[in-house]
Amino acid sequence: MGALKHVGILLWLAGITASSALALWSGLDDVGQALARAGVVGLLGAVLVRVVTVSVAGAGWWLLFPAVRPLRPATAVLLRFIREGINALLPFTQVAGDVMGARLLTFFAVPGPLGAASVIVDMLMQAVTQFVFTALGLMTLIALGTGSSVATTAAWSLAVAAPLLAGFYVVQRRFGHRILHGVLSRIDSDSNWRVLGTVDAVYRGLAAIYARRAGLAASGVVHLLGWLAGVAEVLIVLRCMGLDTTLGEALVIESLVQAVRGAAFAVPSALGAQEAALILLCGLFQIPADQALALSFIKRAADVAVGVPSLVALQVIEGRRFTANWLRRTVEPQVSFKPD
């Protein structure tokens, strides 16, 4: 774990360096002027859209739980904001927030295996709907008749992603359960039976979630709506800069930059990758590099505006949990039995 943490920090620093280098290459004055043109309205618009998209993602996650849901929708949305804040602001891979989300569910009386199963399926639903969203962006790019090389690269990326998504699904079903159970059964360890029991419990949670096809379908629709709502973030910011960006162009930019962010999941917050992708994608529609970088920096500002309160909420939840556990250990009466 320590080595992974160091790698994450190195990638985080490399991303910051790459973003800074792109800003210098584009001209700091030009980027600053583009940011000034976007103004407060562009920034507030981006933040508002981000609040909506993360809230929608939280609702999509909540819909995956069993019919008698163990937590309120507002709690699922809050925890989804915390997942987003960790993934966007901390120097870890972009799945660290999802791991923390599964842990936090146990604070709200959700059994650990069910919580882990819900996060795993939610990650798959996000990935599948993002695949559809990217495909929509690709088809729009082809219809606009520009960026043939980008369209070819995106098409090949989708072709590679499809079997990976299918494999991620398969390992969550009985086939994956049997393989994992067989591998763990061969490991000679005192804690082996406990691990096997946890794995079995997680797979029971996965089976329960997949058995609710209506919940899966509803979650998928909601997640896709969330991706589509994110197009407004690009449209608002570029329009505030004075650009006559169309809805189709904004769809191409947002869908493909999100695909790049997903592919760069190992880099904290996709630093550097997002900036380079936006310069390329905006260039397809004659949007200068300085304005593309200004768009990226406003997106980063929205990350901060949404992520910082989420991390504060995380500290509050952790603090209350610690205090409750401390009081329980301190206040609980010590019962002793005396012989008659």
Secondary structure, 3 states (H helix, E strand, C coil): CHHHHHHHHHHHHHHHHHHHHHHHHHCHHHHHHHHHHHHHHHHHHHHHHHHHHHHHHHHHHHCCCCCCCCCCHHHHHHHHHHHHHHHHHCCCCCCHHHHHHHHHHHHHCCCHHHHHHHHHHHHHHHHHHHHHHHHHHHHHHHHHCCCHHHHHHHHHHHHHHHHHHHHHHHCCCHHHHHHHHHHHHCCCCCCHHHHHHHHHHHHHHHHHHHHCHHHHHHHHHHHHHHHHHCHHHHHHHHHHCCCCCCHHHHHHHHHHHHHHHHHCCCCHHHCCHHHHHHHHHHHCCCCCHHHHHHHHHHHHHHHHHHHHHHHHHHHHHHHHHHHHHHHHHHHCCCCCCCCC
